[in-house]
């Protein structure tokens, strides 16, 4: 009996050995993790101790090289009216900061996004940005795209993404494309365009405040004409073919009345569009129009450093008082005040006809009803146009069928 009891105790102890080893290993791992966390916390605190976020890496030495690559998430919208497009993308930037070196066995430390607020980051911005940039895990930017619409809708367009440092010249920061600069273009789709290809370029922009490195990504876009074939070309072709088979007689026919009324409704829609634009812009003062355009043309930045490049250029001492140079980030705007032409007797020559037309236009404008909200015109037009067209069809078909 004693031998059997001894064997049972040995079996129990042997079975408990793996459990004991597991518990000991777990306790050791917890202690190692706590020590590692303490070391990382101490290292991060040591790195940030005395770190000056205002100074770029290698300040006072060679320029800092910043690598760039983009991942295209989607093309959201393209507007021919505003000459811009909206794109969603991921921007990755790579640079080396010797001040952030650490001696831990880990090769890479993954930290939260709040850490980026405590270290120096490139002051990157989109040079052809028109509105605002929403910064989070990705960028959604509305960028300018100057389109040539001479061949519309059989046209192809080039739209670009311009990336540039806001405050650092090439003597401080040099940007360059990585080996694979762009990803995700093959998966991007647009409802009205087909992406034929893309290309990258880098160049130096010489501006009033210095020379800046600019990275450019261009997209070759071809417009899809299927929509225009069924909406514009095919109906126009049918109208022309219809004119071939109409009898050539002198009096007005029923089909002539129908075609003329259809053209009148289309022309009235164009007039409604012009009325909305005139009411919106004509009812505003010049100061309000300038303020709206400046708000629409503001440049959004990821992390602006200084407002140096947004200041107007000083006036040259030898320049005439009627010439002012004003620079808005990346472009120069020359505004000249033309000298008024005077006649020999010193009085300004104004043709009487133009003066009379202006007075007549002023009288007509003052007699027109004041509409504060242009949406009222559009709201009523959406109801009036379909109702009038339905009434015309009801009268037309009733008259000619039951007459």
C-alpha positions as CSV (number, residue, x, y, z in Angstrom):
1,X,0.0,0.0,0.0
2,X,2.8,2.4,0.8
3,X,4.5,1.8,-2.5
4,X,1.2,2.5,-4.4
5,X,0.7,5.7,-2.5
6,X,4.2,6.8,-3.2
7,X,3.7,6.1,-7.0
8,X,0.5,8.1,-6.9
9,X,2.2,11.1,-5.3
10,X,4.9,10.9,-7.9
11,X,2.4,10.8,-10.7
12,X,0.6,13.9,-9.3
13,X,3.9,15.8,-9.0
14,X,4.9,14.8,-12.5
15,X,1.6,16.0,-13.8
16,X,1.8,19.3,-11.9
17,X,5.3,20.1,-13.3
18,X,4.1,21.5,-16.7
19,X,1.5,23.7,-14.8
20,X,4.2,25.0,-12.5
21,X,6.5,25.8,-15.5
22,X,3.7,27.5,-17.3
23,X,2.8,29.7,-14.3
24,X,6.5,30.5,-13.8
25,X,6.9,31.4,-17.5
26,X,3.8,33.6,-17.4
27,X,5.1,35.4,-14.3
28,X,8.4,35.9,-16.0
29,X,6.8,37.2,-19.2
30,X,4.7,39.7,-17.2
31,X,7.8,40.9,-15.4
32,X,9.7,41.2,-18.7
33,X,6.8,43.1,-20.3
34,X,6.6,45.5,-17.3
35,X,10.4,46.0,-17.5
36,X,10.2,46.6,-21.3
37,X,7.3,49.1,-20.9
38,X,9.3,50.9,-18.2
39,X,12.3,51.0,-20.5
40,X,10.3,52.3,-23.4
41,X,8.6,55.0,-21.3
42,X,11.9,56.1,-19.9
43,X,13.4,56.1,-23.4
44,X,10.6,58.2,-24.8
45,X,10.8,60.7,-21.9
46,X,14.6,60.9,-22.4
47,X,14.2,61.5,-26.1
48,X,11.8,64.4,-25.6
49,X,13.9,65.9,-22.9
50,X,15.4,69.0,-24.4
51,X,13.9,68.3,-27.8
52,X,13.2,71.6,-29.7
53,X,10.2,71.1,-32.0
54,X,11.0,74.4,-33.8
55,X,14.3,73.2,-35.2
56,X,14.5,70.8,-38.1
57,X,16.8,67.7,-37.9
58,X,20.4,68.5,-38.7
59,X,19.7,72.2,-38.2
60,X,22.5,74.4,-39.5
61,X,24.0,71.5,-41.5
62,X,23.1,69.8,-44.8
63,X,19.5,69.9,-46.0
64,X,17.1,67.2,-44.7
65,X,15.9,64.7,-47.3
66,X,12.2,63.8,-47.0
67,X,10.9,60.9,-49.0
68,X,7.3,60.8,-50.2
69,X,4.8,58.2,-51.5
70,X,1.1,58.4,-52.0
71,X,-1.7,55.8,-51.9
72,X,-4.8,56.8,-53.9
73,X,-8.0,55.9,-52.1
74,X,-10.6,57.4,-54.4
75,X,-11.4,60.2,-56.8
76,X,-14.5,61.8,-55.3
77,X,-15.6,64.4,-57.8
78,X,-14.4,66.4,-60.8
79,X,-16.0,69.8,-61.6
80,X,-15.6,71.5,-65.0
81,X,-17.4,74.6,-63.7
82,X,-15.1,75.2,-60.7
83,X,-12.0,73.8,-62.5
84,X,-11.1,71.5,-59.6
85,X,-11.3,67.9,-58.5
86,X,-11.6,66.1,-55.1
87,X,-9.3,63.3,-54.2
88,X,-8.8,61.1,-51.2
89,X,-5.3,59.8,-50.6
90,X,-2.8,58.6,-48.0
91,X,0.5,60.6,-47.7
92,X,3.5,58.9,-46.2
93,X,6.6,60.9,-45.4
94,X,10.0,59.5,-44.5
95,X,12.9,61.3,-42.9
96,X,15.7,60.7,-40.4
97,X,15.9,62.6,-37.1
98,X,19.1,61.8,-35.1
99,X,17.6,63.3,-32.0
100,X,15.1,60.5,-31.8
101,X,17.7,57.7,-31.6
102,X,17.2,55.1,-28.9
103,X,19.2,52.1,-27.6
104,X,16.4,49.5,-27.1
105,X,16.7,46.1,-28.7
106,X,13.5,46.8,-30.7
107,X,14.2,48.1,-34.2
108,X,10.9,50.0,-34.5
109,X,8.8,51.7,-31.9
110,X,5.1,52.2,-32.8
111,X,3.7,55.1,-30.9
112,X,0.3,56.9,-30.9
113,X,-0.5,59.8,-33.2
114,X,-0.2,62.2,-30.3
115,X,3.5,61.7,-30.3
116,X,3.7,63.5,-33.7
117,X,2.6,66.8,-32.0
118,X,5.7,66.7,-29.8
119,X,8.3,66.2,-32.6
120,X,9.3,68.1,-35.7
121,X,7.3,67.1,-38.8
122,X,7.6,68.5,-42.4
123,X,5.4,71.5,-43.1
124,X,4.0,69.8,-46.3
125,X,1.1,71.4,-48.2
126,X,-0.6,71.0,-51.5
127,X,0.4,73.8,-53.8
128,X,-2.6,73.6,-56.0
129,X,-5.1,73.3,-53.2
130,X,-8.3,75.4,-53.6
131,X,-10.3,74.6,-50.4
132,X,-9.5,72.9,-47.2
133,X,-7.6,69.7,-46.3
134,X,-9.1,67.4,-43.8
135,X,-6.3,65.7,-41.9
136,X,-6.8,62.4,-40.1
137,X,-5.7,58.9,-41.2
138,X,-5.9,60.3,-44.8
139,X,-6.3,63.5,-46.8
140,X,-9.4,64.6,-48.6
141,X,-8.3,67.6,-50.7
142,X,-10.0,69.7,-53.4
143,X,-7.3,70.6,-55.9
144,X,-7.2,72.9,-58.8
145,X,-7.2,71.4,-62.3
146,X,-7.2,73.8,-65.2
147,X,-9.1,72.0,-68.0
148,X,-9.0,72.7,-71.7
149,X,-12.6,72.2,-72.8
150,X,-12.2,72.9,-76.5
151,X,-12.8,69.3,-77.4
152,X,-15.5,68.7,-74.7
153,X,-16.9,66.0,-74.4
154,X,-14.3,64.3,-76.6
155,X,-11.5,65.7,-74.4
156,X,-8.6,64.4,-72.3
157,X,-7.4,66.3,-69.2
158,X,-4.3,66.4,-67.0
159,X,-4.9,66.9,-63.3
160,X,-2.0,67.2,-60.9
161,X,-1.2,66.9,-57.2
162,X,1.4,69.4,-56.2
163,X,3.3,68.8,-53.0
164,X,5.7,71.4,-51.5
165,X,7.3,72.5,-48.3
166,X,5.6,75.6,-47.0
167,X,8.4,77.3,-45.1
168,X,11.6,75.5,-45.8
169,X,13.7,76.2,-48.9
170,X,15.9,73.6,-50.6
171,X,18.8,74.7,-48.4
172,X,16.8,73.2,-45.4
173,X,14.5,70.5,-46.8
174,X,14.7,68.5,-50.1
175,X,11.7,66.3,-51.0
176,X,12.0,63.3,-53.3
177,X,9.8,60.5,-54.5
178,X,10.4,57.0,-53.1
179,X,11.0,54.0,-55.4
180,X,7.3,53.3,-55.6
181,X,5.8,56.8,-55.4
182,X,2.2,56.0,-56.1
183,X,-0.1,53.1,-55.3
184,X,-3.8,52.5,-55.8
185,X,-4.2,54.2,-59.1
186,X,-5.2,51.0,-60.9
187,X,-8.1,50.5,-58.4
188,X,-9.4,54.1,-58.6
189,X,-12.6,54.6,-60.7
190,X,-14.4,57.7,-61.9
191,X,-17.9,57.8,-63.2
192,X,-17.2,60.2,-66.2
193,X,-13.5,59.6,-66.8
194,X,-11.0,56.8,-67.5
195,X,-7.5,57.0,-66.0
196,X,-5.1,56.4,-68.9
197,X,-2.0,56.7,-66.8
198,X,0.0,58.8,-64.3
199,X,3.5,60.1,-63.9
200,X,5.6,61.8,-61.2
201,X,8.0,64.8,-61.5
202,X,10.1,66.9,-59.2
203,X,11.3,70.4,-59.8
204,X,12.4,73.5,-58.0
205,X,10.1,76.5,-57.8
206,X,11.9,79.9,-57.6
207,X,9.7,82.3,-55.6
208,X,10.1,85.6,-53.9
209,X,11.0,84.0,-50.5
210,X,13.5,81.4,-52.0
211,X,13.7,78.2,-54.0
212,X,11.4,75.4,-52.9
213,X,11.3,71.7,-53.9
214,X,8.0,70.7,-55.5
215,X,6.8,67.2,-56.2
216,X,4.2,66.7,-58.8
217,X,1.9,63.8,-59.6
218,X,-0.1,64.0,-62.8
219,X,-3.1,62.0,-64.0
220,X,-4.1,61.5,-67.6
221,X,-7.9,61.4,-67.7
222,X,-10.1,60.7,-70.8
223,X,-13.8,61.5,-70.6
224,X,-16.3,58.7,-71.2
225,X,-18.6,59.7,-74.0
226,X,-21.3,57.1,-73.5
227,X,-23.5,59.4,-71.5
228,X,-23.2,62.2,-74.0
229,X,-24.0,59.9,-76.9
230,X,-27.3,59.0,-75.5
231,X,-28.2,62.4,-73.9
232,X,-26.9,64.8,-76.6
233,X,-25.6,63.3,-79.8
234,X,-28.3,60.7,-80.5
235,X,-31.3,63.1,-79.9
236,X,-29.6,65.7,-82.1
237,X,-29.0,63.1,-84.8
238,X,-32.6,62.1,-84.7
239,X,-33.8,65.7,-84.9
240,X,-31.7,66.2,-88.0
241,X,-32.9,63.0,-89.6
242,X,-36.5,64.0,-88.8
243,X,-36.0,67.2,-90.8
244,X,-35.0,65.2,-93.8
245,X,-38.4,63.5,-94.1
246,X,-40.6,66.5,-93.2
247,X,-42.7,67.8,-96.1
248,X,-41.5,71.2,-97.4
249,X,-44.6,73.3,-97.2
250,X,-45.0,76.9,-96.3
251,X,-47.5,76.7,-93.4
252,X,-46.8,75.7,-89.8
253,X,-47.2,72.0,-89.0
254,X,-48.1,70.3,-85.7
255,X,-44.6,68.8,-85.4
256,X,-43.1,72.2,-86.0
257,X,-45.0,73.6,-83.0
258,X,-43.9,70.7,-80.8
259,X,-40.2,71.0,-81.8
260,X,-40.2,74.8,-81.3
261,X,-41.8,74.4,-77.8
262,X,-39.2,71.9,-76.8
263,X,-36.4,74.3,-77.9
264,X,-38.1,77.1,-75.9
265,X,-38.2,74.9,-72.8
266,X,-34.5,74.1,-73.2
267,X,-33.7,77.8,-73.7
268,X,-35.7,78.8,-70.7
269,X,-33.7,76.4,-68.6
270,X,-30.5,78.2,-69.7
271,X,-32.1,81.5,-68.9
272,X,-33.0,80.2,-65.4
273,X,-29.4,79.3,-64.8
274,X,-28.2,82.7,-65.9
275,X,-30.8,84.3,-63.6
276,X,-29.6,82.4,-60.6
277,X,-26.0,83.4,-61.2
278,X,-26.9,87.0,-61.8
279,X,-29.0,87.1,-58.7
280,X,-26.3,85.5,-56.6
281,X,-23.4,87.7,-57.7
282,X,-25.2,90.8,-58.8
283,X,-26.9,91.4,-55.4
284,X,-23.5,91.4,-53.6
285,X,-21.2,94.3,-53.1
286,X,-17.7,94.2,-54.6
287,X,-16.2,93.7,-51.2
288,X,-18.4,90.6,-50.5
289,X,-17.4,89.1,-53.9
290,X,-13.7,89.6,-53.2
291,X,-14.1,88.1,-49.8
292,X,-15.9,85.0,-51.2
293,X,-13.3,84.5,-53.8
294,X,-10.5,84.8,-51.4
295,X,-12.1,82.3,-49.1
296,X,-12.6,79.9,-52.0
297,X,-9.0,80.3,-53.0
298,X,-7.3,79.8,-49.6
299,X,-4.4,77.4,-49.3
300,X,-4.8,74.5,-46.8
301,X,-1.7,73.2,-45.1
302,X,-0.8,70.1,-43.1
303,X,1.4,71.8,-40.6
304,X,2.2,75.4,-41.4
305,X,5.5,76.6,-40.0
306,X,5.5,80.4,-40.5
307,X,3.3,82.8,-42.4
308,X,6.2,84.1,-44.4
309,X,5.0,83.1,-47.8
310,X,1.5,84.5,-47.3
311,X,2.7,88.1,-46.7
312,X,2.5,90.5,-49.6
313,X,5.6,91.5,-51.4
314,X,7.1,94.9,-50.5
315,X,6.6,97.6,-53.1
316,X,9.7,98.4,-55.1
317,X,11.0,101.9,-54.5
318,X,11.2,102.7,-58.2
319,X,7.8,101.2,-59.1
320,X,5.0,103.6,-60.1
321,X,2.3,104.1,-57.5
322,X,-0.3,102.4,-59.7
323,X,1.5,99.0,-59.7
324,X,1.2,96.6,-56.7
325,X,2.6,93.1,-56.6
326,X,0.8,90.7,-54.3
327,X,1.8,87.1,-53.8
328,X,-0.5,84.3,-52.7
329,X,1.6,81.4,-51.6
330,X,2.7,80.0,-55.0
331,X,1.5,82.5,-57.6
332,X,2.1,86.1,-58.3
333,X,-0.8,88.4,-58.9
334,X,-0.1,91.6,-60.7
335,X,-2.7,94.2,-60.3
336,X,-2.4,97.4,-62.2
337,X,-4.6,100.4,-62.0
338,X,-5.0,101.8,-65.5
339,X,-4.5,105.5,-66.0
340,X,-7.6,107.2,-67.2
341,X,-7.4,108.6,-70.6
342,X,-8.1,112.3,-70.7
343,X,-8.9,114.5,-73.6
344,X,-7.0,117.6,-74.4
345,X,-9.1,119.8,-72.2
346,X,-8.6,117.4,-69.3
347,X,-12.1,116.0,-69.1
348,X,-12.8,112.2,-69.3
349,X,-14.3,111.1,-72.5
350,X,-17.5,109.0,-72.0
351,X,-19.6,108.1,-75.0
352,X,-23.2,109.1,-74.5
353,X,-24.6,105.8,-75.8
354,X,-22.7,103.8,-73.1
355,X,-23.8,106.2,-70.5
356,X,-27.4,105.9,-71.6
357,X,-27.2,102.1,-71.6
358,X,-25.8,102.1,-68.1
359,X,-28.6,104.4,-66.9
360,X,-31.2,102.1,-68.5
361,X,-29.7,99.0,-66.9
362,X,-29.7,100.7,-63.5
363,X,-33.3,101.6,-63.9
364,X,-34.2,98.0,-64.9
365,X,-32.2,96.5,-62.1
366,X,-33.8,98.8,-59.5
367,X,-37.3,97.8,-60.7
368,X,-36.6,94.1,-60.5
369,X,-37.8,92.3,-57.3
370,X,-35.1,91.6,-54.8
371,X,-34.5,88.0,-54.1
372,X,-32.4,87.2,-51.1
373,X,-32.1,83.5,-51.5
374,X,-31.3,82.1,-55.0
375,X,-32.5,78.7,-53.9
376,X,-36.0,80.1,-54.3
377,X,-35.6,80.4,-58.0
378,X,-34.3,76.9,-58.3
379,X,-37.0,75.5,-56.1
380,X,-39.8,77.1,-58.1
381,X,-38.2,76.2,-61.4
382,X,-38.1,72.5,-60.5
383,X,-41.9,72.6,-60.2
384,X,-42.9,75.2,-62.8
385,X,-40.8,73.6,-65.7
386,X,-42.2,70.0,-65.5
387,X,-45.8,71.3,-64.8
388,X,-45.7,73.6,-67.8
389,X,-44.3,70.9,-70.1
390,X,-46.9,68.4,-69.0
391,X,-49.7,71.0,-69.5
392,X,-48.3,71.8,-73.0
393,X,-48.3,68.1,-73.9
394,X,-51.8,67.7,-72.6
395,X,-53.1,70.6,-74.6
396,X,-51.1,69.6,-77.7
397,X,-52.2,65.9,-77.8
398,X,-55.8,66.8,-76.8
399,X,-56.1,69.4,-79.6
400,X,-54.6,67.4,-82.4
401,X,-56.0,64.0,-81.6
402,X,-59.6,64.9,-80.6
403,X,-60.0,67.8,-83.1
